[in-house]
Structures are given as structure tokens and as C-alpha cells.
Amino acid sequence: CTGGKFKCWSSETMKHWDPIGDSYLATEKTFGTRCFWAPEVYSYNGAYYMVYSSSNDEKLHSIGIARSEKPEGPFTDLYDHPLFSPGYSVIDGSLLFDEDRIYLFYSRDCSQNYVNGIRTSQTYGVEVKKDLSGIIGEPVLLATPVSPWEKKSGSVLWNEGPCCFRHNGTYYLLFTANYYASSHYCVGYATATAPLGPYTKSPDNPIVI
């Protein structure tokens, strides 16, 4: 979702999908009023948790967390404040449950972030407390657009939409580059030996165009 509601569908065949309706329910704890973006749902400790982005003004986006007993919801916010709101705009939250530790990957949004005078979205990571009540330590910059294939949108640059997983001892960080509504929008990946890097981007990027 990029704006609007978090709709949900279910399927037993992966071919025919039945609409369920809204999976997120606003309550008195809801901190955001607009720009509900990029929900992701995870099974954890016998419940389901949704991370998402939202805003309560024109620019500052934060990452919230909501809980449900069922994967389709309804999800309601755990707290009356965001899970992560560092004072700059953050979107595209994604969690990695790595053995006994949890990590949040996100994009520092280009709406407020300038690098060398250019609006730039960058991918960061930070450890999350096991009870999902906040973060541990300081965020780490993991990916920033530097290659020609990541700069085709021109005056604004992106490394966003991160998702990390571990395979055979290597951590794979997926991310998107370029403007999402353009023909240059694409997916790349980087690898590391630890969840928070340092990450090395693949020479085979982009892998999906």
C-alpha cells in the first residue's frame, strides 16, 4: 500500500484470491493520520506483528508497529507512539528475526535527506529490543546509491524498500533504486557476514528490472 488502507486477501491455491478487507484498525493509539505505507507482517511469539510507515504532518514519516492474533488482522497499534521515529523521515520498515536478535531495516526518506545537495533515500539498519518496544544502539548506514544503474532517475536518488534474509551464513539485503513510477525502477542486492554489515553490492545488479 502507498496511501489508503491496508487491504488483505487470502488464497488456498495462490491463483484465486478472496478479499478480506482492511487489515489495520485505527484506534486511540494510532499516531499517524496520512501516508500509510508499506505494511509487512511477521509471526512472532504466538502472535502477528505488522510494521508500517505513517505520517502526521506533511514531511515526517515514522515506523509504527501493530499486533493481531490472526495474520489477516485486525492489527492495532502496540503503543500510542511509533516504534521508530528518529527525528527524520523514515519509511519501508522491514524486520529480520535472526536467531535471538531482531533487526529493523528502513529507508531514510529523500523528502528530508540531502547528500551532496541531492535528495537521496538511503537504507539503514538497527537492532530492535526483543519485546519490540524500541531500538538498541544507533542506526547504521547500509546502502546508498552510487552506481550508474542507481542514478537513472536524475535529480533524486533512491535506495529504499529494504528486505534482509540470511542464507548459508550470508546476509542478503534486497533494495530498490530509482523512481518507483518510472521504467528505471529496479531491484538490487548486497551481501554481508553480519546483519548490520558492512554490505557489498553485487556486480550483477540490478537483478530485477
Buried (B, 14 or more C-beta within 10 A) or exposed (E): BEEEEBEBEEEEEEEEEEEBEBBBBBEEEBBBEEBBBBBEBBEBEEEBBBBBBBBBEEEBBBBBBBBBEEBBBBBBBBBEEBBBBBEBBBBBBBBBBBEEEBBBBBBBBBBBBEBEEBBBBBBBBBBBEEEBEEBEEEBBBBBBBEEEBBBBBEEBBBBBBBBBEBEEEEBBBBBBBBBEEEEBBBBBBBBBEEBBBEBEBEEEBBEEE
